[in-house]
Amino acid sequence: CALPICRQSCVDAGTGVYDCSYLTTTAGKLTLSISNSGEHVIGSPYTVPVQPNLFNAPTAVITGHSGPISLATAGRYSVIVMLARDRLGNYLDYGFHNFVISITDSASGQNLPDDSSHLQDYQNGTYTIRYLATKSGSYKIDIQYEVRPVGASPYDLTVIASDVSAATSRVVFPEGYKCAGSNGLCGRVAAQFRVVVNLQDIYGNLQLTPAQASVMVQHRSVSTVLFEGTAEKGTVPLTFPGTHSGTYTISVTVNAESMDDIAIQLGALLFSESGFFAANGHGLSVATAGQHAQFVISTRDMFGNKVATQLMPAFNIRA
């Protein structure tokens, strides 16, 4: 009922006493008038304070403090505001309710640690829940009171990555390429060497919002820009020619912040993989009668890189 007084009745007991009652649905101050033939009875009108009814879990109002309840940022505290109401929608003006709160990672099924969230009771029907999540992904926020869901619980929550950090971003090498330190052999040369730059926040979450990035590779004092622009989805897939054996240095800058340079060693292909012999030396272009003419025969891979091999071929030299 929309009226302050929904239902009223007076029963004549036949003894000069009337038993009266009324029903109101709105908490607050009620002005109650009692009259007969247009004349107020003595003391009318009355000011009646109307208290809210008992807490009713489904009618509680739950919102985010400074944004939607459905969105949070990794590493930043978020606040949920809860307003307690009775079954008629009246806001309560007292506290002391025992709520059970869980924020669960949908992928792993694990709850946030107890020390990651805090319930504050303001003793006036208002509560805040302050929580911190460091892993991006999908979560469920469930608020229970006496094994009953509060408001529209459970609520969907998406935690997004924090600001991208060059210090925790990563360069991912192709499968099978295992680098053993900055000077370790990463793998073999390839016509198209593929790497992926993952832009991550300080917690290792992949950055899914646009970020400015540039990637450069240097080999034998020759620098090549592989990428420069906006990375839309947190990953920058790259391909560069890695046909020459030796050291390649990859430099990455993210939002004007530089990652530590990554030095990798690419070795020559095995001789058995389309290798060939190559001869060179002074003796192949000029010789002097009575003196030995010198030249060298080397094993090479398909890209011309020198290959260390245990082959002992027999060469025939004829004039």
Salt bridges, closest charged atoms under 4 A:
ASP105 OD2 - LYS135 NZ 3.17
GLU146 OE1 - ARG148 NH2 3.77
ASP156 OD1 - LYS140 NZ 2.26
ASP163 OD2 - ARG76 NH2 3.30
